[in-house]
Amino acid sequence: MLAKRIIPCLDCDLSIPTGRVVKGIKFKNLVYAGRPELLAEKYYKKGADEIVFLDITASVNNRRTMTDVIKKTCKNTFIPLSIGGGIKNLDDIKKVLRAGADKVTINTAAVQNPELIKEACEKFGSQCVVVSIDAKKVKGEYKVHVYGGRKATNLNVLSWAKKVEELGAGEILLTSMDRDGTRKGFDIKLTKRVAESVNIPVIASGGGGSIDDFVNVFNKGKADAALAASIFHFNLLSITELKEGLKKEGVNVRL
Amino acid sequence: MIQVLDYGAGNLLNIYNALKKATKTVEVVKNMNNINEADGFVIPGVGAFDTAMIKLRRYEKSIKKLDIPVLGVCLGLQVMASISEESVKNIEGLNIIKGDVVKFKTGKKVPHMGWNTINVKKDSILLKGIDNGDYFYFVHSYHINPLNEEDVIATTSYGYDFASVVKHENFYAVQFHPERSGVKGLKLLKNFAGLCEC
């Protein structure tokens, strides 16, 4: 039986040559947590099912640093690796996959140019293309946000999710902006709505703070995977503890 | 020396790095000119069947002649079959592991993507230290239906049971990605290196 996946997300600041992981909530309370490839390896050894590196640097000059980080990571971390943050076109995707990444996540670029999803899937395969959707409630309706969550669009999250599936996306990474960084639980309603309306895997993100939160997002939210950052980076819960807790509650995980 | 064939079907960095953990002597080769120096041969593969077979055709005779251990990974397993439903140009496989490759016909999401377990059917050195219920990382939409049950070493369940590890004489193949399957994947590659005496 296919296991539910636990995915740590590493926000990477690539403004320095070696890159560094950032712990903190949306550019506030920034604490640097060391080299991405070393933290990724640590999570891999603790049972992570996949790793996501998100380039949160504001500049576009980071491609070389990111490919270096990917290459270093792939020497010692043998689980799927996804890369996101500022991926704008087919060339960006090609460079990242060539360096060893298994998947890319695209967000703003997909909203601005939905054809990019289709082209990327045709060129690299749907399994390589994850569309990341940042959702925030605006007047009671979940709206898609872009530019790192800073700009609201008029797109309805559910409609956009169905559209990206139509265009060939392999997976959806769904982030609740309202819950992100709060560790107060995932947005179950949002996750369930999206998971039940598409036939591709949905990775839930935003709010994971306790074993119960993850149990709920899988059992009630119908997510296929759950992504979290601060709960792992701040050592509040280890991946091993989390998976053992999930198993006890009847959730199928890889131990 | 284990040679990994780069025939243009996907990124080899990860399988190379993973094999390096199993043995020091791994080399990516762009052809089979120095196959006499090899103790083991790996056929990787990501992508479409037709594209892969068109590129592999020139090596068909050389591959079939091999008496060293050979390991096919993911698409590298499917090209070892007789035919594939994925083929749009009616291109044949290498016909090393007799059987056809078919698309998953279940109500479940396709591709089969994520961590799933294996059910060991036959003892094999390739699976030494690997048990029933061990997880491996899969990402594929097609799977092989081997003609001969003796060729099936392990199965995996996704709607129904399908062959996930196969073997015919010195030819082994796995449907999952051992280079993405953590410690158990590395163990499998270590076992393969052992078979090659590397």
Chai-1 contact restraints between the chains, C-beta under 6 A:
chainA,res_idxA,chainB,res_idxB,connection_type,confidence,min_distance_angstrom,max_distance_angstrom,comment,restraint_id
A,L2,B,G114,contact,1.0,0.0,6.0,A-B,restraint_1
A,L2,B,N116,contact,1.0,0.0,6.0,A-B,restraint_2
A,A3,B,W115,contact,1.0,0.0,6.0,A-B,restraint_3
A,D49,B,W115,contact,1.0,0.0,6.0,A-B,restraint_4
A,C74,B,L13,contact,1.0,0.0,6.0,A-B,restraint_5
A,C74,B,N14,contact,1.0,0.0,6.0,A-B,restraint_6
A,C74,B,N17,contact,1.0,0.0,6.0,A-B,restraint_7
A,K75,B,N17,contact,1.0,0.0,6.0,A-B,restraint_8
A,F78,B,A18,contact,1.0,0.0,6.0,A-B,restraint_9
A,F78,B,G182,contact,1.0,0.0,6.0,A-B,restraint_10
A,I79,B,R180,contact,1.0,0.0,6.0,A-B,restraint_11
A,I79,B,G182,contact,1.0,0.0,6.0,A-B,restraint_12
A,P80,B,R180,contact,1.0,0.0,6.0,A-B,restraint_13
A,G100,B,L13,contact,1.0,0.0,6.0,A-B,restraint_14
A,G100,B,N14,contact,1.0,0.0,6.0,A-B,restraint_15
A,Q127,B,P111,contact,1.0,0.0,6.0,A-B,restraint_16
A,Q127,B,V139,contact,1.0,0.0,6.0,A-B,restraint_17
A,N199,B,K109,contact,1.0,0.0,6.0,A-B,restraint_18
A,R254,B,W115,contact,1.0,0.0,6.0,A-B,restraint_19
A,R254,B,Y135,contact,1.0,0.0,6.0,A-B,restraint_20
